Amino acid sequence: MSTHRFSSPTSHTTTTASRPNSPIAPAATPNLRDNNPFTERTRYPLPIELCPFAAGMSEDKFDRTFRTPGSIMLGAFGSQPTSRGRSQYIATLTIDGTMCCTTAEATGPIQALCYILDSFDIRLDIKTFRQRKMPDNPHHQYATFLEIENRYFTHWSIGYGTTSEEASLSALIAAANQYRQHQTTLRTSASTGITYTGSLDDTKERRAA
């Protein structure tokens, strides 16, 4: 049985047109592929689809936006093959300070973690998957970029890891924390009479009449 242990993220054609429901407005810049913290740190380019949203960001805002920390953390994650050609995945998650162990049968680790998160009412649909191999990076050899859609918003998340699987799972956990953060914003809006109309990072509000 293979097992990995993960740490939670720390808080720490190009186009300038965004999707109507995209939570981050793209920044206009003449050099989108280089003008972002990821490329400045790693010397590797971001996926072209993500460049307009990250251009000109500070390192702190980049991490808060795409590697969102939160109350969902992934501990151990392992798998063993089944007789049906799939694998049984076992994950240890901490959600709001409560640790739980849960399983899912799936064809791969990304699908398995999506199933597990869905069992906690965290629905994440992957619209776009991109991965960058960075063999000369001393800290992380892989970066995964996910464009996630759920019932509330579309958002990009980023995860790093020493393996392809670790980076992908890290990106999914960041997306799960984005989801929970958005839920909290919606609940706050409902209790204060403020209608939420903006993004996770740059909230626009209007008071209900």
C-alpha positions as CSV (number, residue, x, y, z in Angstrom):
1,M,0.0,0.0,0.0
2,S,1.5,3.3,-1.1
3,T,1.1,6.2,1.4
4,H,2.0,9.9,1.2
5,R,1.8,12.6,3.7
6,F,1.0,16.2,2.8
7,S,1.3,19.5,4.4
8,S,-1.3,22.2,4.1
9,P,-0.6,25.3,2.0
10,T,0.8,28.2,4.0
11,S,-0.7,31.7,4.0
12,H,1.8,33.0,2.5
13,T,-3.6,33.8,-27.4
14,T,-3.5,36.0,-24.0
15,T,-6.5,38.0,-23.3
16,T,-7.7,40.6,-20.8
17,A,-11.3,39.4,-21.0
18,S,-12.6,37.4,-18.1
19,R,-15.6,35.0,-17.7
20,P,-18.7,36.7,-16.4
21,N,-18.6,34.6,-13.2
22,S,-14.8,34.6,-12.8
23,P,-14.0,35.8,-9.3
24,I,-10.7,37.5,-10.3
25,A,-10.6,40.3,-12.9
26,P,-7.6,40.0,-15.2
27,A,-5.0,42.7,-15.0
28,A,-3.9,44.4,-18.2
29,T,-0.2,44.2,-18.8
30,P,2.0,44.0,-22.0
31,N,4.0,41.0,-20.7
32,L,1.5,38.6,-19.0
33,R,3.6,35.5,-19.1
34,D,6.5,37.0,-17.1
35,N,4.7,39.5,-14.8
36,N,3.6,37.2,-12.0
37,P,5.1,35.8,-8.8
38,F,5.2,32.2,-10.0
39,T,7.5,32.9,-12.9
40,E,9.6,35.3,-10.8
41,R,10.1,32.6,-8.2
42,T,10.6,29.5,-10.5
43,R,11.6,31.0,-13.9
44,Y,8.9,28.7,-15.4
45,P,5.9,30.2,-17.2
46,L,2.3,30.0,-15.9
47,P,-0.3,28.3,-18.1
48,I,-1.4,30.8,-20.6
49,E,-5.0,30.6,-19.4
50,L,-4.0,31.7,-15.9
51,C,-1.7,34.5,-16.8
52,P,-4.3,37.3,-17.1
53,F,-5.5,36.6,-13.6
54,A,-2.1,36.6,-11.9
55,A,-0.4,39.4,-13.8
56,G,0.9,42.1,-11.5
57,M,0.0,40.4,-8.2
58,S,2.2,40.6,-5.1
59,E,3.5,37.3,-3.8
60,D,1.2,37.5,-0.8
61,K,-1.9,38.1,-2.9
62,F,-0.9,35.4,-5.3
63,D,-0.6,32.8,-2.5
64,R,-3.8,33.9,-0.8
65,T,-5.7,33.8,-4.1
66,F,-4.5,30.6,-5.6
67,R,-3.0,28.6,-2.7
68,T,-5.8,29.5,-0.3
69,P,-5.1,28.2,3.3
70,G,-8.0,27.2,5.5
71,S,-9.6,24.7,7.8
72,I,-9.3,21.7,5.4
73,M,-6.0,19.9,5.5
74,L,-4.9,16.6,4.0
75,G,-2.7,14.3,6.1
76,A,-1.9,10.8,5.0
77,F,-3.1,9.6,1.6
78,G,-2.6,6.1,0.3
79,S,-4.0,3.4,-2.0
80,Q,-4.1,-0.3,-2.7
81,P,-5.4,-2.1,-5.8
82,T,-8.7,-3.8,-6.0
83,S,-9.7,-6.9,-8.0
84,R,-11.8,-4.7,-10.3
85,G,-8.8,-2.8,-11.8
86,R,-9.4,0.3,-9.7
87,S,-7.8,1.3,-6.4
88,Q,-9.1,1.8,-2.9
89,Y,-7.9,5.2,-1.6
90,I,-7.6,6.1,2.1
91,A,-7.3,9.7,3.1
92,T,-6.9,11.4,6.5
93,L,-8.5,14.8,6.5
94,T,-8.7,17.5,9.1
95,I,-11.8,19.7,8.7
96,D,-12.5,22.5,11.1
97,G,-10.1,20.9,13.6
98,T,-11.7,17.4,13.4
99,M,-9.6,14.6,12.0
100,C,-11.4,11.9,10.0
101,C,-10.3,8.9,7.9
102,T,-12.4,8.1,4.8
103,T,-12.1,5.9,1.7
104,A,-13.1,6.0,-1.9
105,E,-12.7,3.6,-4.8
106,A,-11.5,5.4,-8.0
107,T,-9.4,5.1,-11.1
108,G,-6.8,7.6,-9.8
109,P,-5.9,9.9,-6.9
110,I,-7.5,13.1,-8.2
111,Q,-10.8,11.4,-8.8
112,A,-10.6,9.7,-5.4
113,L,-10.0,13.0,-3.5
114,C,-12.9,14.6,-5.5
115,Y,-15.2,11.8,-4.4
116,I,-14.0,12.1,-0.7
117,L,-14.5,15.9,-0.7
118,D,-17.9,15.5,-2.3
119,S,-18.9,13.2,0.6
120,F,-18.4,16.3,2.8
121,D,-20.6,18.4,0.5
122,I,-17.6,20.0,-1.2
123,R,-18.3,19.7,-4.9
124,L,-15.4,20.5,-7.1
125,D,-15.6,20.0,-10.9
126,I,-12.2,20.3,-12.8
127,K,-12.6,22.4,-15.9
128,T,-8.9,22.7,-16.8
129,F,-5.9,20.7,-15.6
130,R,-2.4,21.9,-16.3
131,Q,0.9,20.6,-14.7
132,R,4.4,21.9,-14.9
133,K,7.4,19.7,-14.3
134,M,10.3,21.7,-12.7
135,P,13.2,19.3,-12.4
136,D,15.8,22.0,-11.4
137,N,13.6,23.5,-8.6
138,P,15.2,22.6,-5.3
139,H,11.9,22.7,-3.3
140,H,9.1,21.4,-5.6
141,Q,9.5,19.4,-8.8
142,Y,5.9,19.7,-9.8
143,A,3.2,22.4,-9.9
144,T,-0.4,21.7,-10.7
145,F,-2.9,24.3,-11.9
146,L,-6.6,23.6,-11.7
147,E,-9.5,25.6,-12.9
148,I,-12.3,24.5,-10.6
149,E,-16.0,25.0,-11.1
150,N,-18.7,24.4,-8.5
151,R,-22.1,25.6,-7.7
152,Y,-20.9,29.1,-6.6
153,F,-17.9,30.2,-8.7
154,T,-15.1,29.4,-11.1
155,H,-11.6,29.7,-9.7
156,W,-8.0,28.7,-10.3
157,S,-6.0,26.9,-7.6
158,I,-2.3,25.9,-7.5
159,G,-0.5,23.1,-5.7
160,Y,3.2,22.1,-5.4
161,G,4.8,18.8,-4.7
162,T,7.8,16.5,-5.1
163,T,5.6,14.2,-7.2
164,S,2.8,14.8,-9.8
165,E,0.2,13.3,-7.4
166,E,1.3,15.4,-4.4
167,A,1.0,18.6,-6.4
168,S,-2.4,17.7,-7.8
169,L,-3.8,16.8,-4.4
170,S,-2.4,20.0,-2.9
171,A,-4.2,22.0,-5.6
172,L,-7.4,20.2,-4.8
173,I,-7.1,21.0,-1.1
174,A,-6.5,24.7,-2.0
175,A,-9.7,24.6,-4.1
176,A,-11.6,23.0,-1.2
177,N,-10.6,25.9,1.1
178,Q,-11.6,28.4,-1.6
179,Y,-15.0,26.7,-1.6
180,R,-15.4,26.9,2.1
181,Q,-14.2,30.5,2.2
182,H,-16.8,31.4,-0.4
183,Q,-19.5,29.6,1.6
184,T,-18.5,31.7,4.7
185,T,-18.8,34.9,2.6
186,L,-22.3,33.9,1.5
187,R,-23.4,33.1,5.0
188,T,-22.1,36.4,6.3
189,S,-23.9,38.3,3.4
190,A,-27.2,36.6,4.3
191,S,-26.9,37.5,8.0
192,T,-25.9,41.1,7.4
193,G,-28.2,42.0,4.5
194,I,-25.3,42.4,2.1
195,T,-25.5,40.8,-1.3
196,Y,-22.2,39.3,-2.4
197,T,-21.4,40.1,-6.0
198,G,-17.6,39.9,-6.3
199,S,-14.7,37.7,-5.8
200,L,-13.0,35.7,-3.0
201,D,-10.2,38.2,-2.8
202,D,-11.7,41.5,-3.9
203,T,-15.2,41.5,-2.6
204,K,-17.8,43.8,-4.0
205,E,-21.0,44.3,-2.0
206,R,-24.3,46.0,-2.1
207,R,-26.8,46.3,0.7
208,A,-30.1,44.7,0.1
209,A,-32.9,47.3,-0.1
